[in-house]
């Protein structure tokens, strides 16, 4: 029952976010991006530690699409809005509710977590994003049925262990904490960014990572939000003067920021830019 209530509340909050986006068109900016990288991270796709066959096969596919221009074309769709984006069917609501259901012969089962635009997001009943188009291309090349599960971010790696998914594709950073899994070759360089309210001037004179961290280190009694299970958790945890607040998604955290419940949100740079654009468009 608690899980059902939690999911219902999440739907209500997401609906409120959508309403806020729609109702605030043409209004003044609500949030802004501190466009200074706080970390250096590499995204790759995850699989079970013993699945060396898939790792080799997927790395071969990544090399192929990077060489023939397909990878650049996909990135251009989502970063420069060039070309037609392709949406795919999926199951799940972003919770752990649809994590189960085993993989099988002839299927390529992908575990992801939305929203994390431009890598994965839902629009009009379909799932889109850089990761999803790469997944679809791999499945097509190998004659496999693509099955996409939109589940809780924290449930992705356990889903691999349980045999509920073949691969995790969710803008996932390669970290020491995830050394118990295989990863493909990297496909994107990322960094953490700060999102603050539009009227926050604390970071206006910052030019470097050190400048931003000096501001963060000087805060007192402030709350900063992040997505559960991401690298932002450890980053915020490194500041003893800051209270970290965990959310299912960075979009939900930003909703609380806009409503005055947080000082800032820390999330990867590409999703951060998309979230800010969504609120300010």
C-alpha positions as CSV (number, residue, x, y, z in Angstrom):
1,X,0.0,0.0,0.0
2,X,2.8,2.4,0.8
3,X,4.3,1.8,-2.6
4,X,1.0,2.5,-4.3
5,X,0.6,5.7,-2.4
6,X,4.2,6.7,-3.3
7,X,3.6,6.1,-7.0
8,X,0.3,8.0,-6.9
9,X,2.0,11.0,-5.2
10,X,4.7,10.9,-7.8
11,X,2.1,11.1,-10.6
12,X,0.5,14.0,-8.9
13,X,3.8,15.9,-8.6
14,X,4.8,15.2,-12.2
15,X,1.4,16.4,-13.3
16,X,1.9,19.6,-11.3
17,X,5.3,20.0,-13.0
18,X,3.8,19.7,-16.4
19,X,1.1,22.2,-15.5
20,X,3.7,24.6,-14.2
21,X,5.7,24.3,-17.5
22,X,2.5,25.0,-19.5
23,X,1.2,27.8,-17.3
24,X,4.5,29.7,-17.0
25,X,5.1,30.1,-20.8
26,X,5.9,33.7,-21.4
27,X,6.5,34.5,-17.8
28,X,9.8,35.5,-16.3
29,X,12.6,32.9,-15.8
30,X,12.2,30.7,-12.7
31,X,15.5,28.9,-12.6
32,X,19.0,29.3,-14.0
33,X,22.0,27.1,-14.7
34,X,25.4,27.6,-13.2
35,X,27.2,26.4,-16.3
36,X,30.4,25.4,-14.6
37,X,31.4,21.7,-14.4
38,X,32.0,20.3,-10.9
39,X,33.1,16.9,-11.9
40,X,34.5,14.9,-14.9
41,X,32.4,11.9,-15.6
42,X,32.0,9.3,-18.4
43,X,28.8,7.7,-19.4
44,X,28.6,4.1,-20.6
45,X,26.1,1.2,-20.6
46,X,26.1,-1.4,-17.9
47,X,25.6,-5.2,-17.9
48,X,26.3,-8.1,-15.6
49,X,29.9,-8.8,-14.7
50,X,29.9,-12.1,-16.6
51,X,28.2,-10.8,-19.8
52,X,31.4,-10.3,-21.7
53,X,29.7,-11.4,-24.9
54,X,27.3,-8.6,-24.8
55,X,30.0,-6.1,-23.8
56,X,32.1,-7.1,-26.9
57,X,29.1,-7.0,-29.2
58,X,27.9,-3.7,-28.0
59,X,31.3,-2.1,-28.2
60,X,31.6,-3.3,-31.7
61,X,28.2,-1.7,-32.5
62,X,29.3,1.6,-30.8
63,X,32.5,1.7,-32.8
64,X,30.5,1.1,-36.0
65,X,28.0,3.9,-35.5
66,X,30.7,6.3,-34.5
67,X,32.6,5.5,-37.7
68,X,29.6,5.7,-40.1
69,X,28.1,8.9,-38.7
70,X,25.0,7.4,-37.1
71,X,26.1,8.3,-33.6
72,X,26.8,11.9,-34.5
73,X,23.4,12.1,-36.2
74,X,21.6,10.8,-33.0
75,X,23.5,13.3,-30.8
76,X,22.5,16.1,-33.2
77,X,18.9,15.2,-32.9
78,X,18.9,15.7,-29.2
79,X,21.5,18.4,-28.7
80,X,21.0,20.5,-31.8
81,X,17.4,19.6,-32.6
82,X,18.5,18.4,-36.1
83,X,16.6,15.5,-37.6
84,X,13.6,13.5,-36.6
85,X,13.5,11.9,-33.2
86,X,12.2,8.4,-32.9
87,X,10.0,7.2,-30.1
88,X,9.6,3.6,-28.9
89,X,7.1,1.6,-26.8
90,X,8.0,0.9,-23.2
91,X,6.7,-0.5,-20.0
92,X,7.0,1.0,-16.5
93,X,6.3,4.3,-14.7
94,X,9.8,5.1,-13.4
95,X,9.3,3.1,-10.2
96,X,10.6,-0.4,-9.4
97,X,7.1,-1.8,-10.2
98,X,8.0,-3.1,-13.7
99,X,11.6,-4.2,-13.0
100,X,10.8,-7.9,-13.1
101,X,10.1,-10.1,-16.1
102,X,13.0,-12.0,-17.3
103,X,15.0,-11.6,-20.5
104,X,14.6,-14.3,-23.2
105,X,15.8,-15.6,-26.5
106,X,15.2,-13.1,-29.3
107,X,14.8,-10.1,-26.9
108,X,17.0,-7.2,-26.0
109,X,15.8,-5.9,-22.7
110,X,16.9,-2.4,-21.7
111,X,16.5,-1.0,-18.2
112,X,16.3,2.8,-18.0
113,X,14.9,5.7,-15.9
114,X,12.9,8.7,-17.1
115,X,13.1,11.6,-17.2
116,X,16.7,12.2,-17.9
117,X,16.5,14.2,-21.1
118,X,18.1,14.2,-23.6
119,X,19.2,10.6,-22.9
120,X,15.8,9.2,-22.1
121,X,12.4,10.8,-21.6
122,X,8.7,10.1,-22.3
123,X,6.6,12.2,-24.6
124,X,3.2,11.3,-26.0
125,X,3.2,7.7,-24.7
126,X,6.6,6.9,-26.3
127,X,10.1,6.9,-24.9
128,X,12.8,9.0,-26.7
129,X,16.4,9.9,-26.2
130,X,20.0,9.3,-27.2
131,X,20.2,6.0,-25.3
132,X,17.0,4.7,-26.7
133,X,17.9,5.3,-30.3
134,X,21.3,3.6,-29.7
135,X,19.5,0.6,-28.1
136,X,17.0,0.4,-31.0
137,X,19.8,0.4,-33.5
138,X,21.6,-2.4,-31.7
139,X,18.4,-4.5,-31.5
140,X,17.7,-4.0,-35.2
141,X,21.2,-4.9,-36.2
142,X,21.0,-8.2,-34.3
143,X,17.4,-9.1,-35.2
144,X,16.2,-8.7,-31.6
145,X,12.9,-7.5,-30.2
146,X,13.5,-4.3,-28.2
147,X,11.9,-4.2,-24.8
148,X,12.4,-1.0,-22.8
149,X,11.6,-0.9,-19.0
150,X,11.3,2.5,-17.4
151,X,12.2,1.7,-13.8
152,X,13.6,3.4,-10.7
153,X,17.3,4.4,-11.2
154,X,18.3,2.4,-8.1
155,X,16.6,-0.7,-9.5
156,X,18.6,-0.8,-12.8
157,X,21.7,-2.6,-11.6
158,X,19.7,-5.1,-9.4
159,X,17.6,-5.8,-12.4
160,X,20.7,-6.8,-14.3
161,X,21.7,-9.1,-11.4
162,X,18.3,-10.7,-11.3
163,X,18.2,-11.3,-15.1
164,X,15.3,-8.9,-15.6
165,X,17.3,-6.8,-18.1
166,X,20.2,-7.3,-20.4
167,X,21.6,-3.8,-20.2
168,X,21.3,-0.6,-18.2
169,X,21.1,2.5,-20.4
170,X,20.3,5.6,-18.3
171,X,23.0,8.2,-18.6
172,X,25.0,6.1,-16.2
173,X,28.5,7.2,-15.0
174,X,31.2,4.7,-14.6
175,X,32.3,4.8,-11.0
176,X,34.3,2.7,-8.5
177,X,31.0,1.9,-6.7
178,X,29.8,0.2,-9.8
179,X,32.9,-2.0,-10.3
180,X,30.8,-5.1,-9.9
181,X,29.4,-4.6,-13.4
182,X,30.8,-4.5,-16.9
183,X,30.5,-1.3,-18.9
184,X,30.7,-0.6,-22.6
185,X,33.2,1.9,-24.0
186,X,32.3,5.5,-23.0
187,X,30.0,7.4,-25.2
188,X,29.6,10.8,-23.5
189,X,31.6,13.0,-21.2
190,X,29.5,14.6,-18.4
191,X,29.8,16.9,-15.4
192,X,27.6,17.9,-12.5
193,X,26.1,21.4,-12.6
194,X,24.1,23.5,-10.2
195,X,20.6,24.8,-10.8
196,X,19.4,27.7,-8.7
197,X,16.4,30.0,-8.5
198,X,16.5,32.8,-11.2
199,X,16.9,35.5,-8.5
200,X,19.8,33.7,-6.8
201,X,23.0,35.8,-7.3
202,X,25.4,33.8,-5.2
203,X,27.1,32.2,-8.2
204,X,27.0,35.2,-10.6
205,X,30.7,36.0,-10.2
206,X,31.9,32.4,-10.4
207,X,34.3,31.5,-13.2
208,X,35.8,28.2,-12.1
209,X,34.8,25.0,-10.2
210,X,36.8,26.3,-7.2
211,X,34.7,29.4,-7.2
212,X,31.4,27.4,-7.2
213,X,32.7,25.1,-4.4
214,X,33.7,28.1,-2.3
215,X,30.2,29.3,-2.5
216,X,28.8,25.9,-1.6
217,X,31.2,25.5,1.3
218,X,30.2,28.9,2.7
219,X,26.5,28.0,2.9
220,X,24.6,27.5,6.1
221,X,21.3,25.9,6.7
222,X,20.7,25.2,3.0
223,X,19.1,22.2,1.4
224,X,20.3,20.9,-2.0
225,X,18.4,18.3,-4.0
226,X,19.6,15.5,-6.2
227,X,18.4,12.3,-7.8
228,X,18.7,9.1,-5.7
229,X,21.5,6.8,-6.7
230,X,23.5,9.3,-8.9
231,X,26.9,10.8,-8.5
232,X,25.4,13.9,-7.1
233,X,24.6,12.0,-3.9
234,X,28.3,11.6,-3.0
235,X,29.2,15.1,-4.3
236,X,26.7,16.9,-2.0
237,X,27.6,14.5,0.8
238,X,31.1,15.9,0.7
239,X,29.8,19.2,2.1
240,X,29.1,18.8,5.8
241,X,27.4,22.2,5.9
242,X,24.8,21.2,3.3
243,X,21.7,19.1,3.9
244,X,21.2,16.8,0.9
245,X,17.6,15.9,-0.1
246,X,17.0,12.8,-2.3
247,X,14.3,12.7,-5.1
248,X,13.3,10.0,-7.5
249,X,14.2,12.4,-10.4
250,X,16.0,15.7,-10.7
251,X,12.8,17.1,-12.3
252,X,11.0,16.6,-9.0
253,X,13.9,18.2,-7.1
254,X,13.7,21.2,-9.4
255,X,9.9,21.4,-8.7
256,X,10.7,21.8,-5.0
257,X,13.4,24.4,-5.8
258,X,10.9,26.5,-7.7
259,X,8.5,26.2,-4.8
260,X,11.1,27.5,-2.4
261,X,11.8,24.2,-0.6
262,X,15.4,23.9,-1.8
263,X,18.4,26.2,-2.3
264,X,19.7,24.4,-5.3
265,X,19.6,21.2,-7.3
266,X,22.7,19.4,-8.5
267,X,22.4,17.1,-11.6
268,X,24.4,16.2,-14.7
269,X,25.0,19.0,-17.2
270,X,22.8,17.9,-20.1
271,X,19.7,17.1,-18.1
272,X,20.3,20.2,-16.1
273,X,20.2,22.3,-19.3
274,X,17.0,20.6,-20.4
275,X,15.3,21.1,-17.1
276,X,16.2,24.8,-17.0
277,X,15.0,25.3,-20.6
278,X,11.7,23.5,-19.7
279,X,10.9,25.9,-16.9
280,X,12.0,29.0,-18.7
281,X,10.6,28.5,-22.2
